[in-house]
Amino acid sequence: MKLSELTSRLRKPLVVGSLDVDVSSVTSDSRQVDDGSIFVAVRGTQVDGRRFIGSAVEAGAVAVVSESAPETGDPTKVTWIQVSDTRAALSAMAAGLAGDPSRDLKLVGVTGTNGKTTTGFLCHHIMKSAWHRAGLLGTVQVDDGEKITVASHTTPDAVDLQNLIARMAGNGCRGAALEVSSHGIDQKRVADLAFDALVFTNLTQDHLDYHGTMAAYAAAKFSWFEAAAADPRGKKPVAVINVDDASGAELAGMLRDKMPIVRYGFGLHTDLRALEFRQSSRGMEVKLETKGRQYLIRTPLIGRFNAYNILAALGAMKAIGVPMRQAIAALAEAPQIPGRMEYCGNRDGVSVFVDYAHTPDALENSCKTLKELEPRRLITVFGCGGDRDRAKRPLMAKAAARYSDVCVITSDNPRSEDPQAIIEQVEAGMGNSRYKSVADRAEAIRIAIHAAGKGDMVLIAGKGHETYQEFAGNTVDFDDRNQARIALAERPPMDEPPRKR
């Protein structure tokens, strides 16, 4: 592809040099540059890409994209393209080189603080049931239509993302579900994807270490919808919004008359309304009302929060043309989402669940869900990650304490922080609740499971599907689910009452 074709996608670029140049790839990583590459010098939060321009040119870059003008006497002898936003330029060029693959399939994007992974999995499951092949990209895994691999990022960089969507389309996927993080929106990674459905699940406190304020966090989420409304990229995208959530209701109001909206929730004035739900340890039933008709949804998932995720998925399927009855039928065989209220076994009447809940709202919902199953006691193991939003640490404690009978506070991913210091900040929110603090996470899990009695439930929250634990300069193998199974297997047998003669 000629460089001129790609620069035509950029907003008011200033070009020094020839545009009659053949281009083979585009990247913001100088280590990936080879002959024919465009190097985009992104000024990141940690590293300034302009530092690597020389290395990129030596490796064979034919053009440099930067927010700075070339220096006087610049020796690079490559085409220099100055833009106002290198992230936007990277996204636009990546889409052009990949051939705008998102236009070739039905693309569902899911954003929100909680529920993205489950909603994405449900959308993917329904699409596969309806169309045989569908793509999935999210926090846990990637399905390109032929192979499933472990995900490295919730929302990859623009180049990897466009190439992955192209691979899905090439593998015969008729649709794909994509988790869309606030970081991915803010950093323009999804700016040049053509979505058919944009789902908003909820907004609660998280990522303030990056966004600074809840207002900025909400603005990042909202900007994705506003951009799709202003430039639908040849499609007719539908916003699928949880209007029971205050931010969702605000977003729906902002989008009124700008794009079609499917409103969902338990409240009135919704297009998809859950009238009621009943649950047991084996799953739940949800009564749905839409367009004056009622449906009964049966699914192995549990929790009111999952009722919302189901509504979100059905709203997205409605937007891309999957018949309602077909979508609901598929939910009866909904998969176990890794690390999302995942059942890890039972011994001596002690049931153990692992959940990714790592925000105050998510943790409270998880505890409440299990408490509603009426265990004898709920014992919750949780912690908070280091180098992240510190303000939520006591809030996590309050959320866990509200529905738990006993809490075990432990380490999550301490990263560069002192694990004990994090625990002490969490303890500040426990009040008079019963708790024990154990920095070693494996030991904390063992203590909780061994201390539980018949009829008790143990919730291990925070890491979910993750298979590692991050410390300062060190990452070790660690899986809550494996540790739970080990602790269950090693659990001392309960004393049996004497038999009557």
C-alpha positions in Angstrom: 0.0 0.0 0.0 1.2 3.5 -0.8 1.9 5.9 2.0 -0.3 8.5 0.3 -3.3 6.2 0.8 -2.7 6.0 4.6 -2.0 9.7 5.1 -5.3 10.5 3.4 -6.9 9.1 6.5 -5.1 11.5 8.8 -6.4 14.9 10.1 -4.5 17.7 8.5 -1.0 16.1 8.4 2.0 18.1 7.7 4.3 16.1 5.4 8.0 16.5 4.7 9.2 14.1 2.0 7.6 11.8 -0.5 4.3 10.0 -0.2 5.0 7.8 -3.2 6.4 5.1 -0.9 5.4 1.5 -0.4 4.4 0.6 3.1 4.3 -2.9 4.6 3.4 -2.3 8.2 2.8 0.3 10.9 3.9 0.2 14.5 4.6 2.3 17.6 7.2 -0.2 18.8 10.6 0.4 17.3 11.6 -3.3 18.0 8.9 -4.3 15.5 10.1 -2.1 12.7 11.5 -3.6 9.5 11.9 -2.6 5.9 8.8 -0.6 4.7 7.4 0.1 8.2 5.8 3.4 9.4 7.0 4.2 12.9 4.5 6.2 15.0 6.4 7.9 17.8 3.6 7.9 20.5 4.2 9.9 23.6 3.0 7.4 26.2 2.4 7.8 29.9 5.7 6.0 30.7 7.9 6.3 27.6 8.2 8.9 24.8 8.4 7.2 21.5 10.4 10.0 19.9 13.4 8.6 21.7 13.4 5.7 19.4 13.0 7.4 16.0 16.7 6.9 15.2 16.5 3.2 16.0 13.4 2.8 13.9 15.0 4.5 10.9 18.1 2.3 11.2 15.8 -0.8 11.2 14.2 0.2 7.9 11.3 2.6 8.6 10.3 4.5 5.5 8.2 7.1 7.4 8.0 8.6 10.9 4.7 10.0 12.4 5.2 12.4 15.2 3.5 15.3 17.0 6.8 17.2 16.6 8.3 18.8 13.5 11.5 17.3 12.2 14.6 18.9 13.7 16.8 21.1 11.5 19.3 19.0 9.7 17.5 15.8 10.5 19.6 13.0 9.1 16.9 10.4 8.9 16.1 10.9 5.2 12.6 9.4 5.6 9.2 10.9 5.1 8.2 12.9 8.2 4.5 13.2 9.0 3.5 15.7 11.7 0.1 15.2 13.3 -1.7 16.6 16.4 -2.5 13.1 17.8 -0.2 10.1 17.2 -2.5 7.6 18.8 -5.3 8.6 16.5 -2.9 8.4 13.5 -1.8 4.9 14.6 -5.4 3.7 14.8 -6.3 5.2 11.4 -3.3 3.8 9.6 -3.7 0.4 11.2 -7.3 0.2 10.0 -6.2 1.2 6.5 -3.5 -1.4 6.3 -5.8 -4.2 7.6 -8.5 -3.3 5.1 -11.1 -2.0 7.6 -12.0 -5.6 8.7 -14.6 -4.5 11.2 -16.9 -3.7 8.3 -17.0 -7.3 7.3 -18.7 -8.7 10.4 -21.1 -7.8 13.1 -19.1 -6.2 15.9 -20.3 -5.9 19.5 -18.3 -3.8 21.9 -18.9 -3.9 25.7 -17.7 -1.3 28.1 -18.3 -0.6 31.8 -16.6 -1.1 35.2 -18.1 -4.5 35.9 -19.6 -7.2 33.6 -17.6 -6.7 30.5 -16.1 -10.2 30.5 -19.3 -12.0 31.3 -21.3 -10.0 28.8 -18.7 -10.5 26.1 -18.6 -14.3 26.8 -22.4 -14.5 26.6 -22.5 -12.5 23.3 -19.9 -14.8 21.9 -21.7 -17.9 23.0 -25.0 -16.8 21.5 -23.3 -15.8 18.2 -21.6 -19.2 17.9 -24.8 -20.9 18.6 -26.5 -18.9 15.9 -23.7 -18.7 13.3 -21.3 -21.5 14.2 -18.2 -19.2 14.2 -17.7 -16.0 16.1 -14.8 -14.1 17.5 -14.1 -13.0 21.1 -11.5 -10.7 22.5 -11.3 -9.7 26.1 -9.6 -10.0 29.5 -9.6 -13.8 29.7 -9.2 -15.2 26.1 -9.1 -14.6 22.4 -11.1 -16.7 19.9 -10.2 -15.9 16.3 -12.7 -18.4 14.9 -10.2 -21.2 14.6 -8.1 -21.1 17.8 -8.5 -20.0 21.4 -5.6 -18.4 23.1 -5.0 -16.6 26.5 -5.5 -12.9 26.3 -2.7 -10.5 27.2 -4.7 -7.2 27.4 -8.3 -6.4 27.7 -8.1 -4.1 24.7 -4.9 -4.6 22.6 -3.1 -1.8 20.8 -4.7 -0.6 17.5 -2.4 -2.5 15.2 -2.9 -5.9 17.0 -6.6 -5.2 17.3 -7.2 -4.5 13.6 -5.1 -7.5 12.6 -7.0 -9.7 15.0 -10.4 -8.6 13.6 -9.1 -9.2 10.1 -8.1 -12.7 11.1 -11.6 -13.3 12.6 -13.3 -12.2 9.4 -10.9 -14.3 7.3 -11.7 -17.3 9.4 -15.3 -17.0 8.6 -16.6 -15.3 11.8 -19.9 -13.6 11.1 -19.7 -11.6 14.3 -17.3 -10.8 17.2 -17.6 -9.6 20.8 -15.0 -7.2 22.1 -14.3 -5.9 25.6 -13.6 -2.2 25.4 -11.7 -0.7 28.3 -11.6 2.9 29.3 -7.8 2.9 28.6 -8.5 1.5 25.1 -11.0 4.3 24.4 -8.8 7.0 25.9 -5.8 5.8 23.9 -7.7 5.6 20.6 -7.2 1.8 20.2 -10.8 1.3 19.1 -11.2 4.6 17.3 -11.3 3.1 13.8 -13.5 0.1 14.4 -17.0 0.0 13.0 -19.3 -1.3 15.7 -22.9 -2.6 15.3 -23.7 -2.6 19.0 -22.1 -0.6 21.8 -23.0 -1.9 25.3 -22.7 0.1 28.5 -23.0 -2.1 31.7 -22.3 0.3 34.6 -19.9 2.8 36.1 -18.4 2.4 39.6 -15.1 3.5 41.1 -12.1 2.0 39.4 -9.0 3.1 37.5 -8.8 6.5 39.2 -5.0 6.0 39.3 -5.2 6.5 35.5 -8.2 8.9 35.0 -7.8 10.9 38.2 -11.5 11.5 38.8 -14.8 9.7 38.3 -15.9 12.5 36.0 -12.9 11.9 33.7 -13.5 8.1 33.9 -17.1 8.6 32.8 -16.1 11.0 30.1 -13.8 8.4 28.6 -16.6 5.8 28.5 -19.1 8.3 27.1 -16.7 9.5 24.4 -16.8 6.1 22.7 -20.6 6.3 22.2 -20.5 9.9 21.1 -17.8 9.1 18.5 -19.9 6.3 17.1 -23.0 8.5 16.9 -21.0 11.2 15.1 -19.2 8.9 12.7 -20.9 5.4 12.4 -18.4 4.4 9.7 -21.0 3.2 7.3 -23.1 1.2 9.8 -26.1 1.9 12.0 -24.8 1.3 15.5 -27.1 0.7 18.4 -26.3 1.8 22.0 -27.4 -0.9 24.5 -27.5 0.8 27.9 -28.2 -0.3 31.5 -30.5 2.6 32.5 -30.8 1.3 36.1 -27.3 2.6 36.5 -27.1 6.4 37.1 -24.3 6.9 34.6 -26.2 4.7 32.1 -29.3 6.8 32.4 -27.2 9.9 31.9 -25.6 8.4 28.8 -29.0 7.4 27.4 -30.1 11.0 27.8 -27.0 12.3 26.1 -27.6 10.0 23.1 -31.3 10.7 22.7 -31.9 11.6 19.0 -28.3 10.8 18.1 -28.4 7.0 17.7 -30.8 4.1 18.3 -30.9 3.0 22.0 -31.9 -0.3 23.6 -32.5 0.4 27.3 -32.3 -2.5 29.7 -32.7 -3.1 33.5 -35.3 -4.0 36.1 -37.0 -0.6 36.1 -39.8 0.9 34.1 -39.2 2.6 30.8 -36.8 -0.1 29.5 -36.9 -2.0 26.2 -35.6 -5.2 27.9 -37.0 -5.5 31.4 -36.3 -8.2 34.0 -39.5 -8.6 35.9 -38.1 -11.0 38.5 -35.4 -13.6 39.0 -35.0 -16.7 41.2 -31.8 -18.5 41.9 -30.3 -21.5 43.5 -26.8 -22.9 43.7 -27.6 -24.6 40.3 -28.5 -21.4 38.4 -31.3 -19.0 38.0 -34.5 -18.1 36.1 -35.2 -14.6 34.8 -38.6 -13.4 33.5 -38.0 -11.0 30.7 -40.5 -8.5 29.2 -39.9 -6.9 25.8 -42.3 -5.3 23.4 -45.3 -6.5 25.4 -44.1 -10.2 25.3 -42.7 -12.2 28.1 -40.0 -14.9 28.0 -38.5 -17.2 30.7 -34.7 -17.3 30.7 -33.0 -20.3 32.3 -29.2 -20.2 32.8 -26.6 -21.9 35.0 -25.3 -18.4 36.0 -26.3 -16.9 39.4 -26.5 -13.4 40.8 -28.6 -10.3 40.1 -25.5 -8.8 38.5 -25.6 -11.7 36.0 -29.2 -10.9 35.2 -28.0 -7.5 34.1 -25.3 -9.2 32.0 -27.8 -11.4 30.3 -30.0 -8.4 29.5 -27.0 -6.7 28.0 -26.1 -9.6 25.8 -29.7 -10.0 24.7 -29.9 -6.3 23.8 -26.7 -6.6 21.8 -28.1 -9.7 20.0 -31.3 -7.7 19.2 -29.1 -5.0 17.7 -27.3 -7.4 15.4 -30.3 -9.4 14.3 -30.2 -12.6 16.3 -33.8 -13.7 17.0 -34.8 -13.3 20.7 -36.0 -16.9 21.1 -32.8 -18.3 19.6 -30.6 -16.1 21.9 -32.6 -17.1 25.0 -32.4 -20.8 24.1 -28.6 -20.5 23.9 -28.4 -19.0 27.4 -29.6 -22.4 28.8 -26.1 -23.7 27.9 -24.2 -20.6 28.9 -20.6 -21.4 29.6 -18.8 -21.1 33.0 -16.8 -17.8 32.6 -13.3 -18.4 34.0 -12.9 -16.7 37.3 -16.3 -15.2 37.3 -18.2 -16.7 40.3 -16.5 -19.9 39.3 -17.4 -22.9 41.4 -14.3 -24.7 42.7 -15.7 -27.6 44.6 -17.3 -28.8 47.8 -16.0 -30.9 50.7 -17.7 -31.7 53.9 -20.5 -29.3 52.9 -18.1 -26.4 52.4 -18.6 -24.7 48.9 -15.9 -22.5 47.4 -16.2 -19.9 44.7 -13.6 -17.7 42.9 -14.6 -14.4 41.5 -12.7 -11.6 39.8 -14.5 -8.9 41.9 -11.9 -6.2 42.4 -14.0 -3.1 42.8 -16.2 -2.2 45.8 -19.4 -2.6 43.8 -18.4 -5.9 42.3 -17.3 -7.3 45.6 -20.5 -6.3 47.3 -22.6 -7.8 44.5 -20.6 -11.1 44.7 -20.9 -11.3 48.5 -24.6 -10.5 48.3 -25.2 -13.1 45.6 -23.7 -15.9 47.8 -25.4 -14.6 50.9 -28.8 -14.9 49.2 -28.2 -18.6 48.8 -28.4 -18.8 52.6 -25.2 -20.4 53.6 -24.6 -21.0 57.3 -21.7 -18.5 57.1 -20.0 -16.6 54.2 -16.3 -16.3 54.6 -14.6 -13.9 52.1 -11.0 -13.8 51.2 -9.9 -10.6 49.4 -7.2 -7.9 49.0 -6.3 -4.9 46.9 -3.7 -4.4 44.2 -0.7 -2.2 44.6 0.2 0.8 42.5 -3.5 1.3 41.8 -6.4 3.5 43.2 -5.7 3.6 47.0 -8.9 5.4 47.8 -10.9 2.2 47.1 -9.1 0.0 49.6 -11.2 0.9 52.7 -14.3 0.8 50.4 -13.5 -2.7 49.4 -13.4 -3.6 53.1 -16.8 -2.1 53.7 -18.2 -3.9 50.7 -16.9 -7.3 51.9 -17.9 -6.7 55.5 -21.5 -5.8 54.6 -22.6 -9.3 53.7 -19.7 -11.5 55.0 -19.7 -13.2 58.4 -15.9 -13.4 58.4 -13.3 -11.8 56.2 -9.7 -12.8 55.5 -7.7 -9.8 54.2 -4.7 -10.8 52.1 -2.5 -9.7 49.3 -3.7 -9.3 45.7 -1.0 -8.1 43.3 1.1 -5.9 45.6 3.4 -4.9 42.7 5.9 -2.3 44.0 4.1 -1.7 47.3 4.6 -3.3 50.7 1.9 -6.0 51.0 1.4 -5.3 54.7 1.0 -1.6 54.1 -1.8 -2.3 51.6 -3.5 -4.6 54.1 -3.4 -1.9 56.8 -5.2 0.5 54.5 -7.8 -2.1 53.8 -8.3 -2.8 57.5 -9.2 0.9 58.0 -12.6 0.1 56.4 -13.5 -3.0 58.4 -15.0 -1.3 61.4 -16.1 -3.8 64.0 -16.5 -6.7 61.5 -14.8 -10.0 62.2 -11.6 -10.4 60.1 -8.2 -11.8 60.1 -5.2 -10.5 58.1 -2.8 -12.9 56.4 -0.4 -11.5 53.8 0.5 -14.8 52.2 -2.5 -15.4 49.8 -2.1 -19.2 49.6 -2.1 -19.3 53.4 -5.1 -17.0 53.6 -7.1 -19.3 51.3 -6.0 -22.4 53.2 -7.0 -20.8 56.6 -10.5 -19.7 55.2 -11.3 -23.1 53.7 -10.0 -25.1 56.7 -11.9 -22.8 59.2 -15.2 -23.3 57.3 -17.9 -25.7 58.5 -20.7 -27.6 57.0 -23.1 -25.3 55.2 -20.5 -22.5 54.9 -19.5 -20.8 51.6 -16.0 -19.4 50.9 -15.6 -16.6 48.4 -12.1 -15.9 47.1 -12.3 -12.5 45.4 -10.1 -10.2 43.4 -7.9 -12.2 41.0 -10.4 -14.6 39.3 -8.9 -16.1 36.1 -5.4 -14.7 36.7 -2.7 -17.3 36.9 0.0 -15.1 38.5 0.8 -12.8 41.4 2.8 -9.6 40.9 5.4 -8.5 43.4 8.1 -5.8 43.2 10.2 -6.9 40.2 8.9 -10.4 40.4 5.9 -12.3 39.0 5.1 -15.8 40.3 2.7 -18.5 39.3 -0.5 -18.3 41.3 -4.1 -19.4 40.6 -6.8 -18.9 43.2 -8.7 -21.8 41.7 -5.8 -24.2 42.1 -5.1 -23.0 45.6 -8.7 -23.5 46.5 -8.8 -27.1 45.2 -5.5 -27.8 47.1 -6.9 -26.4 50.3 -10.1 -28.4 49.9 -8.2 -31.6 49.3 -6.0 -31.0 52.3 -8.9 -30.0 54.5 -8.9 -32.1 57.7 -11.9 -34.5 57.9 -14.7 -33.2 60.1 -15.5 -35.1 63.2 -18.4 -37.4 62.6 -21.0 -37.7 65.4 -21.1 -41.1 67.1 -23.5 -43.6 65.6 -26.5 -44.7 67.6 -26.3 -48.4 68.7 
